[in-house]
Amino acid sequence: MSTVSSEGSGKKQRNLLLLLPLIVFLALAALFFYRLGAGDPARIPSALIGRPAPVTNLPPLPGLQRDGKSVPGPGATTFQGSVTLVNVWASWCVPCHDEAPFLEQLAKDKRIQLVGINYKDPPDNARRFLNRYGNPFSAVGRDEAGRASIDWGVYGVPETFLVGRDGRIAYKLVGPITTDNLARTLLPEIEKALR
């Protein structure tokens, strides 16, 4: 009898050892999915919050006009004295198409200026994009190599930065502007920057 019971307990231990990697995997997968769903991905912290906006001297998008005038690229004085939204976008970015109407809406607020950084995009495609949706930007710079976007700490397009009158980055929105984050987060942040 004792041989049968020790044999049975040995089988149970072996079965438990075989199941242990599966149990660990399932626990890690559950933790991963929990963390993936937790929090707002648009609230990825940025080391640049509170710091001066990076010096952004970019060439303009050739042939782009607004109100009959050529649209300049951003330069050293672009962020001085104005509350500015800097939007990093590309014509090949699907969420950028979705947020275009919100940028047009924001451009109507004359208390702020919008500046675009066109990320790794052929100029013809970028111009077609702005001609299709409208150009909300007072300045649009071409970031062909992506270097300026790296200086801004961009993870991917679209991303939007709020720069205060003092030239410091006040807020960063990762992902497209939506009805929800515009009303709940971005507009209140803009109002704070305008005070």
GUVO-850266 format. One line per 8 residues: number of its first residue (from 0); their letters; for each residue x, z, y of C-alpha. Coordinates in Angstrom, 2 decimals. Last residue first. Layout:
N
NUM	a	X/Z/Y; ...
% end
This chain:
195
194	rlakeiep	-3.53/-17.83/82.32; -3.24/-21.42/81.03; -1.31/-20.39/77.90; -4.11/-18.02/76.84; -6.70/-20.78/77.35; -4.60/-23.14/75.19; -4.40/-20.51/72.44; -8.19/-20.04/72.60
186	lltralnd	-8.64/-23.84/72.34; -6.28/-24.10/69.33; -7.63/-21.27/67.19; -11.34/-21.07/66.41; -12.67/-24.12/68.24; -9.86/-26.55/67.40; -9.25/-24.95/64.00; -12.84/-25.58/62.90
178	ttipgvlk	-13.49/-29.03/64.34; -10.16/-30.19/62.95; -6.66/-30.73/64.35; -4.52/-32.06/61.54; -1.82/-30.13/59.73; 0.47/-27.36/60.92; -0.54/-25.87/64.26; 2.26/-24.23/66.27
170	yairgdrg	1.83/-21.85/69.20; 3.55/-20.63/72.37; 6.64/-22.84/72.48; 8.49/-22.09/75.70; 8.72/-24.44/78.68; 7.58/-21.77/81.16; 4.34/-23.65/81.69; 3.54/-23.05/78.03
162	vlftepvg	4.24/-25.39/75.11; 1.59/-25.74/72.41; 2.84/-27.51/69.31; 0.90/-29.86/67.06; 1.81/-31.03/63.57; 0.64/-34.16/61.83; 2.87/-34.92/60.08; 5.27/-32.96/57.93
154	yvgwdisa	7.38/-29.80/58.00; 8.31/-30.11/61.69; 10.83/-27.57/62.99; 10.96/-29.07/66.52; 14.62/-30.03/66.05; 13.62/-31.68/62.75; 11.02/-33.71/64.64; 13.70/-34.83/67.09
146	rgaedrgv	15.88/-36.03/64.19; 13.15/-38.03/62.44; 15.27/-41.21/62.40; 12.76/-43.36/64.29; 11.47/-40.63/66.60; 9.77/-42.88/69.14; 8.54/-40.98/72.18; 5.08/-41.05/73.70
138	asfpngyr	4.34/-39.66/77.17; 1.01/-39.09/78.95; -0.65/-39.15/75.54; -4.35/-39.56/74.70; -3.96/-43.24/73.78; -7.12/-44.64/72.28; -8.16/-44.82/68.62; -7.52/-48.50/67.81
130	nlfrrand	-5.01/-49.22/70.57; -3.14/-46.05/69.64; -2.88/-47.07/65.97; -1.99/-50.67/66.87; 0.82/-49.35/69.11; 2.19/-47.17/66.29; 2.04/-50.05/63.81; 3.89/-52.38/66.19
122	ppdkynig	6.53/-49.71/66.92; 7.39/-49.19/63.22; 6.90/-45.49/62.40; 9.36/-42.75/61.55; 7.50/-40.05/63.54; 5.82/-40.91/66.85; 6.24/-37.85/69.06; 3.25/-37.65/71.36
114	vlqirkdk	2.86/-35.68/74.56; -0.48/-34.35/75.75; -0.87/-32.78/79.19; -3.03/-29.80/80.05; -5.26/-28.78/82.97; -6.76/-32.29/83.06; -8.87/-31.56/79.96; -9.94/-35.09/78.97
106	alqelfpa	-6.83/-35.39/76.78; -8.27/-32.67/74.48; -11.20/-34.93/73.52; -8.85/-37.86/72.83; -6.73/-35.53/70.70; -9.86/-34.49/68.80; -10.80/-38.14/68.20; -7.30/-38.83/66.73
98	edhcpvcw	-7.47/-35.93/64.23; -8.79/-37.97/61.30; -6.36/-40.85/61.83; -3.48/-38.36/61.87; -4.81/-36.96/58.56; -4.07/-40.37/56.95; -0.46/-40.55/58.16; 0.76/-44.19/58.12
90	sawvnvlt	0.19/-44.51/61.89; 2.44/-41.51/62.53; 2.06/-38.20/64.36; 3.87/-35.27/65.98; 1.61/-33.86/68.70; 3.07/-31.94/71.63; 0.38/-30.12/73.59; 1.60/-29.24/77.06
82	vsgqftta	0.84/-26.56/79.61; 2.69/-27.83/82.64; 5.49/-26.51/84.88; 8.39/-28.02/82.99; 7.60/-29.63/79.63; 8.49/-33.25/80.46; 11.59/-32.38/82.53; 14.27/-33.27/79.95
74	gpgpvskg	12.50/-36.39/78.72; 9.47/-37.53/76.75; 9.11/-41.31/76.42; 7.35/-43.13/79.23; 3.95/-44.88/79.09; 4.04/-48.16/81.00; 1.33/-48.33/83.66; -2.04/-50.12/83.66
66	drqlgplp	-4.06/-46.94/83.09; -2.03/-46.27/79.95; 0.46/-48.77/78.59; 2.49/-49.12/75.40; 4.72/-52.22/75.31; 7.70/-50.42/73.83; 7.05/-46.87/72.54; 9.24/-44.83/74.83
58	plntvpap	12.75/-43.76/73.92; 13.15/-40.07/73.13; 14.79/-37.29/75.09; 13.43/-34.07/73.62; 15.31/-30.92/74.57; 13.81/-28.42/72.18; 10.99/-26.28/73.58; 12.33/-22.93/74.76
50	rgilaspi	11.75/-20.07/72.34; 8.66/-17.89/72.06; 7.59/-19.49/68.78; 10.58/-21.48/67.47; 11.02/-19.56/64.21; 7.67/-20.94/63.17; 5.21/-19.10/60.98; 3.01/-21.21/58.76
42	rapdgagl	-0.46/-20.61/60.20; -1.87/-24.01/59.26; -1.65/-23.00/55.60; -4.28/-20.32/56.25; -4.04/-17.41/53.92; -4.53/-17.03/50.20; -5.46/-20.08/48.13; -1.90/-20.90/47.11
34	ryfflaal	-1.14/-17.21/46.64; -3.95/-16.87/44.09; -2.96/-20.12/42.39; 0.65/-18.94/42.02; -0.36/-15.47/40.78; -2.64/-17.01/38.15; 0.14/-19.38/37.08; 2.58/-16.47/36.83
26	alfvilpl	0.16/-14.48/34.65; -0.57/-17.53/32.48; 3.16/-18.16/31.96; 3.82/-14.51/31.07; 0.96/-14.55/28.53; 2.21/-17.83/27.03; 5.76/-16.46/26.79; 4.41/-13.29/25.06
18	llllnrqk	2.25/-15.14/22.51; 5.10/-15.72/20.05; 6.29/-12.14/20.44; 2.73/-10.89/19.83; 2.47/-13.02/16.69; 5.80/-11.61/15.48; 4.62/-8.05/16.20; 1.31/-8.65/14.40
10	kgsgessv	3.12/-10.13/11.42; 5.40/-7.06/11.22; 2.31/-4.80/11.38; 0.77/-6.64/8.41; 3.99/-6.42/6.34; 4.23/-2.71/7.12; 0.61/-2.32/5.94; 1.18/-4.33/2.78
2	tsm	4.39/-2.46/1.90; 2.67/0.89/2.51; 0.00/0.00/0.00
% end
